[in-house]
Amino acid sequence: MGRPATKPTKLRDGFYLEVKNAGSGAIKLRRDTKEQMMAAAEEYRKSKQVVILGEFKNDKWVD
């Protein structure tokens, strides 16, 4: 195996939410529109913990 990455990954423009199971690591999901993000959040809320991170644009968080 190689060395781990030293630079943080660059995020693409879009709307982000974080999904995780209780007691485990989280993953970030990206959607193109706010409506798609909210629909995904409602779907994942049934079985997982969801945190809405907001909009990421031009390498900065908008919200």
N, C-alpha and C positions, 0 to 999 in steps of 0.2 A: 504494500500500500504506500501511497505517496504522502506528502505532507498535507496538512489541512490548509484550506484557503486562508490567506491573510487579509484580503480586501473584503469588505462587506459586499453582498450582492446588491445590484442596482434594481430598484423596483420600477415597474412600468407604470405609465399613467393609467389611472382608473380608480375604482372604489374597492376598498379592502375591508375584509372581516376576518376575524381570528376564530378558529373552531378547535375545541379540544375536548377530550374525555376527562372525567374527573381523575386527577392524580397522574396524568401523563402530559407529554409535550403538546404544543399547539402548532397548527399549520395556518398559514395566511392564504386566503382565497381572494382572487381579484375578479371583479366583474366590470363590464364596460359602462353600465349605467347604474344610477342609484336605484331604480326600480328593480333591476335584476339582482342587485346586492340585497335589497330588502326581502325579495322573494326567497333567495337562498338562505338568508338568516332565519326566516320563518320556518323553512323546511328543516334546517339543522337543529333548531331549538327544541324539536320534539325529543331528541335523544342525546344532544351534546350541549356543552356550554359555549355560548357565542358572544363575542365582543366585537362591536362595530368600530373599526379604526378610522374610517372616514375616507376622504378623497386625497389622492396623491397626484400632484401635477407639477411638472418641471422640477423634479427632485426635491419637492417640499410638500409637507402635509398642508392641505387647504383648511380643513376644519379645525 
